[in-house]
Amino acid sequence: MEQQVESLQQRLRQQEKLASLGMLSAGIAHEIQNPLNFVINFSKMSSKLLTDLTDIVTDNEDALPNDDREELDDIVADLKENMARIVEHGERAISIIQGILLVSRGKDNEFLPTDVARVVKEYVWLSYHAMRANYKDFNISIGEDYAQGLPQVMAIPQDLSRAVLNLMNNACYTVWKKQQHADPDYQPRIDIKVAMDSNSQPCISITIADNGEGMTPEVKERLFENFFTTKPIGEGTGLGMAITRDIIENKHGGHLSFETEEGKGTTFTLTIPIKKV
C-alpha cells in the first residue's frame, strides 16, 4: 500500500509538472511566433528585391561581361532558393506553434475541420525531436506514407494530436529501450501511415507501427488500465493509453486497435469516421 501511495504521489507530481510545462510552452510559442513572422516576411521581401535586381541587370546586360553575367545569375538563383527554403521552414515552424497554442487554448470538445495527415506528421516529428532531446543516443528511421487528397474531417485537433503524441512517444520509447540490449545490427524503425479506410463506413485510418519490444500478455491485458505503465517512476503517468482510447472511441466515435508480438514490435491503428465538414 505504501508503494502504491508513493507511486500515485509521484504521478500526481508529474501531472502537475506537465501542466506547468504546458503553460510555459504556450508562452514560449507565442513569443517565438512574432520573430518568425518577421523572418518569413523579410524573406519574401528579399526575394522580391532579388527579382527587381534581376530585371535591372537584364536591362543593362550589355554592360556586363558574359562571365560576370553567368556568375550573377547563379548567385541570384541560389539566393532565391535559399529564401524559398527559409519561408518554407518558417511557415512550418509557425504551423507547429499554432498547433501548440491550439492544444493549450483549444476549447474542450470543440470539433473543427481538420487535416488529419498534417496533424499526424507534425506530432510524429515533435515526438521524435523530444526523444532526441531527452535521450542523446536516440536515433531511428521513420517511414511515412500519407495518402494524397484526403478530405478534412470534423475532429478535436488538440485531442487528436494528443492521441498521436501518446502513441508515438510509446513507439519511440520501446524501440530505444530495445536498442539498449539488442544485437548491433538492430535498426530501430517506426512506420506511419494515414489513408482512407472504407471497410464499413468512410474513415481515415492512422497506423503507427514499431519494431520494438512488443508486449507481454500481462501488458496486453492491462494496457488501458489507469496508472499502469512499464516505464520507470517519473517517466510515465500510466494514463496515456486510457486517454488515447477515450479520445478516439468516445469523443470521435472511432476505433483503436493494436497487434503486437513480444520481441518483434507493435502496430496501433486508429480509425476516425469521416463526418462532413
C-alpha positions as CSV (number, residue, x, y, z in Angstrom):
1,M,0.0,0.0,0.0
2,E,2.8,2.4,0.8
3,Q,4.4,1.7,-2.5
4,Q,1.2,2.4,-4.3
5,V,0.6,5.6,-2.5
6,E,4.2,6.7,-3.3
7,S,3.7,5.8,-6.9
8,L,0.5,7.7,-7.1
9,Q,2.0,10.8,-5.5
10,Q,4.9,10.7,-7.9
11,R,2.5,10.5,-10.9
12,L,0.4,13.4,-9.5
13,R,3.6,15.5,-9.2
14,Q,4.4,14.5,-12.7
15,Q,1.0,15.7,-13.9
16,E,1.4,19.0,-12.1
17,K,4.8,19.4,-13.7
18,L,3.3,18.7,-17.1
19,A,0.5,21.3,-16.5
20,S,3.1,23.9,-15.7
21,L,5.2,23.0,-18.7
22,G,2.0,23.3,-20.8
23,M,1.5,26.9,-19.7
24,L,5.2,27.7,-20.2
25,S,5.2,26.1,-23.7
26,A,2.2,28.2,-24.7
27,G,4.0,31.4,-23.6
28,I,7.2,30.4,-25.4
29,A,5.3,29.5,-28.5
30,H,3.5,32.9,-28.5
31,E,6.8,34.8,-28.1
32,I,8.6,32.8,-30.9
33,Q,5.7,33.3,-33.3
34,N,6.4,37.1,-33.7
35,P,10.1,36.9,-34.7
36,L,9.2,34.0,-37.0
37,N,6.7,36.2,-38.8
38,F,9.4,38.8,-39.3
39,V,11.8,36.2,-40.7
40,I,9.1,35.0,-43.2
41,N,8.0,38.5,-44.3
42,F,11.6,39.8,-44.8
43,S,12.5,36.6,-46.7
44,K,9.6,37.3,-49.0
45,M,10.6,40.9,-49.4
46,S,14.2,39.9,-50.1
47,S,13.0,37.5,-52.8
48,K,11.0,40.3,-54.4
49,L,14.1,42.6,-54.3
50,L,16.1,39.9,-56.0
51,T,13.6,39.8,-58.8
52,D,13.8,43.6,-59.1
53,L,17.6,43.3,-59.2
54,T,17.4,40.6,-61.9
55,D,15.2,42.9,-64.0
56,I,17.7,45.8,-63.6
57,V,20.6,43.5,-64.7
58,T,18.6,42.3,-67.7
59,D,18.0,45.9,-68.8
60,N,21.8,46.5,-68.6
61,E,23.2,43.1,-69.6
62,D,25.2,44.7,-72.5
63,A,27.4,46.4,-69.9
64,L,28.4,43.2,-68.2
65,P,30.9,40.6,-69.5
66,N,29.3,37.2,-70.2
67,D,31.3,35.5,-67.4
68,D,30.1,38.1,-64.8
69,R,26.5,37.8,-66.0
70,E,26.5,34.0,-65.7
71,E,28.0,34.2,-62.2
72,L,25.5,36.8,-61.2
73,D,22.6,34.6,-62.5
74,D,23.9,31.7,-60.5
75,I,24.2,33.8,-57.3
76,V,20.7,35.2,-57.7
77,A,19.3,31.7,-58.3
78,D,20.9,30.4,-55.2
79,L,19.7,33.3,-53.1
80,K,16.1,32.8,-54.4
81,E,16.3,29.1,-53.5
82,N,17.6,30.0,-50.0
83,M,14.8,32.5,-49.5
84,A,12.2,30.0,-50.6
85,R,13.6,27.4,-48.1
86,I,13.6,30.0,-45.3
87,V,9.9,30.8,-46.0
88,E,9.0,27.1,-46.3
89,H,10.6,26.1,-42.9
90,G,9.5,29.3,-41.2
91,E,5.9,28.6,-42.2
92,R,6.2,25.0,-41.0
93,A,7.5,26.3,-37.6
94,I,4.5,28.7,-37.5
95,S,2.2,25.8,-38.1
96,I,3.7,23.8,-35.3
97,I,3.5,26.7,-32.9
98,Q,-0.2,27.2,-33.8
99,G,-0.7,23.6,-33.0
100,I,0.9,24.0,-29.6
101,L,-1.3,27.1,-28.9
102,L,-4.4,25.2,-30.1
103,V,-3.6,22.4,-27.6
104,S,-3.1,24.8,-24.7
105,R,-6.0,27.2,-25.6
106,G,-8.4,25.0,-27.5
107,K,-11.9,24.7,-26.1
108,D,-12.8,21.3,-24.7
109,N,-14.6,19.1,-27.2
110,E,-14.7,21.7,-30.0
111,F,-14.9,19.9,-33.4
112,L,-13.1,21.8,-36.2
113,P,-12.3,20.9,-39.8
114,T,-9.0,19.1,-39.5
115,D,-6.3,17.9,-41.9
116,V,-5.5,14.6,-40.2
117,A,-2.4,13.9,-42.2
118,R,-0.9,17.3,-41.3
119,V,-1.7,16.8,-37.6
120,V,-0.1,13.3,-37.6
121,K,3.0,14.4,-39.4
122,E,3.6,17.4,-37.1
123,Y,3.2,15.4,-33.9
124,V,5.2,12.4,-35.1
125,W,8.2,14.7,-35.6
126,L,7.6,16.6,-32.4
127,S,7.7,13.3,-30.5
128,Y,10.9,12.3,-32.4
129,H,12.7,15.5,-31.6
130,A,11.5,15.4,-27.9
131,M,13.0,11.9,-27.6
132,R,16.3,13.1,-29.1
133,A,16.4,16.0,-26.6
134,N,15.9,13.6,-23.7
135,Y,18.0,10.6,-24.9
136,K,21.2,11.8,-26.6
137,D,21.8,8.4,-28.3
138,F,18.3,8.2,-29.7
139,N,18.2,7.9,-33.5
140,I,15.7,5.9,-35.5
141,S,14.3,5.6,-39.0
142,I,10.8,6.9,-39.7
143,G,8.8,5.8,-42.7
144,E,5.9,8.0,-43.7
145,D,3.1,7.3,-46.1
146,Y,0.4,10.0,-46.3
147,A,-2.3,9.4,-48.9
148,Q,-3.0,12.4,-51.1
149,G,-6.3,14.1,-51.4
150,L,-7.7,13.1,-48.0
151,P,-10.7,15.1,-47.0
152,Q,-10.8,17.2,-43.9
153,V,-12.8,15.7,-41.1
154,M,-14.6,17.2,-38.1
155,A,-12.3,16.4,-35.2
156,I,-11.0,17.9,-32.0
157,P,-7.5,18.9,-33.1
158,Q,-5.8,19.2,-29.7
159,D,-7.2,15.9,-28.6
160,L,-6.3,14.1,-31.9
161,S,-2.7,15.5,-31.6
162,R,-2.5,14.2,-28.0
163,A,-3.5,10.7,-29.1
164,V,-0.9,10.7,-31.9
165,L,1.7,12.0,-29.5
166,N,1.0,9.4,-26.9
167,L,1.3,6.5,-29.3
168,M,4.4,8.0,-31.0
169,N,6.1,8.6,-27.6
170,N,5.4,4.9,-26.7
171,A,6.7,3.7,-30.0
172,C,9.9,5.8,-29.7
173,Y,10.5,4.6,-26.2
174,T,10.1,0.9,-27.0
175,V,12.5,1.0,-30.0
176,W,15.0,2.9,-27.9
177,K,14.7,0.5,-25.0
178,K,15.1,-2.5,-27.3
179,Q,18.2,-0.9,-28.8
180,Q,19.9,-0.8,-25.4
181,H,20.2,-4.6,-25.4
182,A,19.6,-5.7,-29.0
183,D,22.2,-7.0,-31.4
184,P,24.4,-4.4,-33.1
185,D,22.6,-5.0,-36.4
186,Y,19.2,-4.0,-35.0
187,Q,17.7,-1.0,-36.8
188,P,15.0,0.8,-34.8
189,R,12.2,1.9,-37.0
190,I,8.7,3.4,-36.9
191,D,6.3,3.4,-39.8
192,I,3.5,5.9,-40.1
193,K,0.6,5.6,-42.5
194,V,-2.5,7.8,-43.0
195,A,-5.1,6.5,-45.5
196,M,-8.7,6.1,-46.4
197,D,-10.5,3.1,-44.9
198,S,-13.9,2.2,-46.3
199,N,-14.5,-1.3,-44.9
200,S,-17.7,-0.4,-43.1
201,Q,-18.2,3.4,-43.3
202,P,-15.8,6.0,-44.7
203,C,-13.0,6.5,-42.3
204,I,-9.4,7.8,-42.1
205,S,-7.0,5.3,-40.6
206,I,-3.8,6.2,-38.8
207,T,-1.3,3.4,-38.3
208,I,1.8,3.7,-36.1
209,A,4.0,0.5,-36.3
210,D,7.3,-0.1,-34.5
211,N,9.8,-2.9,-34.4
212,G,10.4,-2.5,-30.7
213,E,10.0,-4.9,-27.7
214,G,6.3,-5.8,-28.3
215,M,4.0,-6.6,-25.4
216,T,3.9,-9.4,-22.9
217,P,0.5,-11.0,-22.2
218,E,0.3,-9.0,-18.9
219,V,0.9,-5.7,-20.6
220,K,-1.7,-6.5,-23.3
221,E,-4.2,-7.3,-20.6
222,R,-3.6,-4.1,-18.6
223,L,-2.7,-1.7,-21.4
224,F,-5.7,0.6,-20.9
225,E,-5.7,0.4,-17.2
226,N,-5.4,3.7,-15.4
227,F,-1.9,4.3,-13.8
228,F,-0.5,1.1,-15.4
229,T,2.9,1.8,-17.0
230,T,6.0,-0.1,-18.0
231,K,8.2,3.0,-17.7
232,P,10.2,3.8,-14.6
233,I,8.6,6.1,-12.0
234,G,8.8,9.7,-13.1
235,E,8.9,8.8,-16.8
236,G,5.3,7.7,-17.3
237,T,2.0,8.5,-15.8
238,G,0.2,5.3,-16.8
239,L,-2.7,7.4,-18.2
240,G,-1.7,7.9,-21.9
241,M,-3.3,4.8,-23.4
242,A,-6.6,5.2,-21.5
243,I,-6.8,8.9,-22.6
244,T,-5.9,7.9,-26.2
245,R,-8.7,5.3,-26.3
246,D,-11.2,7.8,-24.8
247,I,-10.2,10.4,-27.4
248,I,-10.6,8.1,-30.4
249,E,-13.6,5.9,-29.4
250,N,-15.7,8.1,-27.0
251,K,-15.0,11.6,-28.4
252,H,-14.6,10.8,-32.1
253,G,-16.7,7.7,-32.4
254,G,-13.8,5.9,-33.9
255,H,-11.9,2.7,-33.0
256,L,-8.4,2.0,-31.6
257,S,-6.9,-1.5,-32.1
258,F,-3.5,-3.0,-31.9
259,E,-1.4,-6.0,-32.9
260,T,1.7,-7.0,-31.0
261,E,4.3,-9.8,-30.8
262,E,6.6,-9.9,-27.9
263,G,10.2,-9.2,-29.0
264,K,9.0,-8.2,-32.5
265,G,7.0,-4.9,-32.2
266,T,3.6,-3.4,-32.1
267,T,1.2,-1.8,-34.5
268,F,-1.6,0.6,-33.4
269,T,-4.4,1.6,-35.8
270,L,-6.8,4.5,-35.2
271,T,-9.8,4.9,-37.3
272,I,-11.8,8.1,-37.4
273,P,-15.2,8.4,-39.1
274,I,-15.4,11.0,-41.9
275,K,-18.0,13.5,-40.9
276,K,-18.9,16.2,-43.4
277,V,-17.2,19.5,-42.7
